[in-house]
Amino acid sequence: MTASDFTGLLAAHRSIRQFHSRAVDHVLIDQVLEDSLHGSSSSGNLNMVSVIKTFDTERKAHLCKLHFDQPMVLQAPLVLTFCADSFRSRQWLAQRGARLNFGNLVSWHVASFDAIILAQTTALALESLGMGICYMGTTLHSMTEIAEYLECPDHCLPVTSMVVGWPAEAPAQRDRLPGAAWIHSERYRRPSADDIDRLFSAREVNGWNRYRSMGEDMVREMDEKGITSLAQYYTSDMKYPPQEFERDSQKLRALLEAKGFLP
Ligand SMILES: Cc1cc2nc3c(=O)[nH]c(=O)nc-3n(C[C@H](O)[C@H](O)[C@H](O)COP(=O)(O)O)c2cc1C
């Protein structure tokens, strides 16, 4: 693969939420996952990750509920759940009479980063084969329930999931904040109010238009709630309500404690 092939792969990225019924090959998926771990950096090369594949229709239906009923979970032939996992490493340490470690907040971060890095490498590898993926942030909000359903042991928690399949849609490319907003030279440069106006202007228009084009019900609800900008929409009860983030943050703290990452 040349550099321009890789640039082309990045440019072709779209989150895919509609899939053909065509199955994805089990052997191919295992190969992609193994290649992706080889192709990902891993902290200390400890490989503190686990990936749980869900192909089974009934089990996907259960996962779908935990993912806030997102229909793509039912439609996609495969759900991959990426876990931060120091359970296996700790078992290995114990069996070798080594000092136990990796049951603390730092290890949670280390294992989570490994899991996220692996997830993104896997995403690119699958996209390079023509498959489509979409991450599910709902993993964070249902972490307790997903961990329980997938029978994750102590020191192992799902950090992200993605649906995988053959794309049955070709959505337009979505914009991002311009480089000037987030690429800094030598030190952090705080944006002024004018910078914020300028840097968010395209996102504000594109994002607003996208949500407003999602149907009459959506527009009516936004209007009823007095939402007049993309920023207001993002923290409204329609998108990312602060009170739910606060509640789920408490849940996450309790879960990290229960699973041995926050002694
Ligand atoms: C961590 C993470 C969680 C996400 N969660 C969801 C989700 O729950 N549902 C969904 O439809 N898309 C989800 N997405 C996809 C984003 O909405 C998508 O990446 C973004 O809108 C940009 O679109 P693009 O990926 O097509 O460029 C998630 C993406 C990331 C990185």
Ligand as a Chemical Component Dictionary entry (heavy atoms), coordinates in Angstrom:
data_LIG
# 
_chem_comp.id                   LIG 
_chem_comp.type                 NON-POLYMER 
_chem_comp.pdbx_formal_charge   0 
_chem_comp.three_letter_code    LIG 
# 
loop_
_chem_comp_atom.comp_id 
_chem_comp_atom.atom_id 
_chem_comp_atom.alt_atom_id 
_chem_comp_atom.type_symbol 
_chem_comp_atom.charge 
_chem_comp_atom.model_Cartn_x 
_chem_comp_atom.model_Cartn_y 
_chem_comp_atom.model_Cartn_z 
_chem_comp_atom.pdbx_ordinal 
LIG C1  C1  C 0 -16.252 6.625  20.287 1  
LIG C2  C2  C 0 -17.328 6.826  19.243 2  
LIG C3  C3  C 0 -18.632 6.522  19.562 3  
LIG C4  C4  C 0 -19.635 6.633  18.599 4  
LIG N1  N1  N 0 -20.898 6.255  18.918 5  
LIG C5  C5  C 0 -21.862 6.250  17.972 6  
LIG C6  C6  C 0 -23.151 5.737  18.271 7  
LIG O1  O1  O 0 -23.425 5.287  19.386 8  
LIG N2  N2  N 0 -24.058 5.747  17.279 9  
LIG C7  C7  C 0 -23.794 6.214  16.030 10 
LIG O2  O2  O 0 -24.683 6.173  15.171 11 
LIG N3  N3  N 0 -22.565 6.693  15.704 12 
LIG C8  C8  C 0 -21.601 6.710  16.649 13 
LIG N4  N4  N 0 -20.327 7.154  16.343 14 
LIG C9  C9  C 0 -20.022 7.608  14.989 15 
LIG C10 C10 C 0 -19.924 9.143  14.929 16 
LIG O3  O3  O 0 -21.215 9.678  14.988 17 
LIG C11 C11 C 0 -19.236 9.503  13.612 18 
LIG O4  O4  O 0 -17.918 9.016  13.635 19 
LIG C12 C12 C 0 -19.219 11.031 13.389 20 
LIG O5  O5  O 0 -20.514 11.538 13.248 21 
LIG C13 C13 C 0 -18.433 11.386 12.126 22 
LIG O6  O6  O 0 -18.960 10.690 11.021 23 
LIG P1  P1  P 0 -18.055 9.763  10.120 24 
LIG O7  O7  O 0 -17.466 8.692  11.019 25 
LIG O8  O8  O 0 -18.958 9.170  9.075  26 
LIG O9  O9  O 0 -16.981 10.626 9.543  27 
LIG C14 C14 C 0 -19.314 7.091  17.296 28 
LIG C15 C15 C 0 -17.985 7.412  16.996 29 
LIG C16 C16 C 0 -17.007 7.281  17.949 30 
LIG C17 C17 C 0 -15.575 7.612  17.600 31 
# 
loop_
_chem_comp_bond.comp_id 
_chem_comp_bond.atom_id_1 
_chem_comp_bond.atom_id_2 
_chem_comp_bond.value_order 
_chem_comp_bond.pdbx_ordinal 
LIG C1  C2  SING 1  
LIG C2  C3  SING 2  
LIG C2  C16 DOUB 3  
LIG C3  C4  DOUB 4  
LIG C4  N1  SING 5  
LIG C4  C14 SING 6  
LIG N1  C5  DOUB 7  
LIG C5  C6  SING 8  
LIG C5  C8  SING 9  
LIG C6  O1  DOUB 10 
LIG C6  N2  SING 11 
LIG N2  C7  SING 12 
LIG C7  O2  DOUB 13 
LIG C7  N3  SING 14 
LIG N3  C8  DOUB 15 
LIG C8  N4  SING 16 
LIG N4  C9  SING 17 
LIG N4  C14 SING 18 
LIG C9  C10 SING 19 
LIG C10 O3  SING 20 
LIG C10 C11 SING 21 
LIG C11 O4  SING 22 
LIG C11 C12 SING 23 
LIG C12 O5  SING 24 
LIG C12 C13 SING 25 
LIG C13 O6  SING 26 
LIG O6  P1  SING 27 
LIG P1  O7  DOUB 28 
LIG P1  O8  SING 29 
LIG P1  O9  SING 30 
LIG C14 C15 DOUB 31 
LIG C15 C16 SING 32 
LIG C16 C17 SING 33 
# 
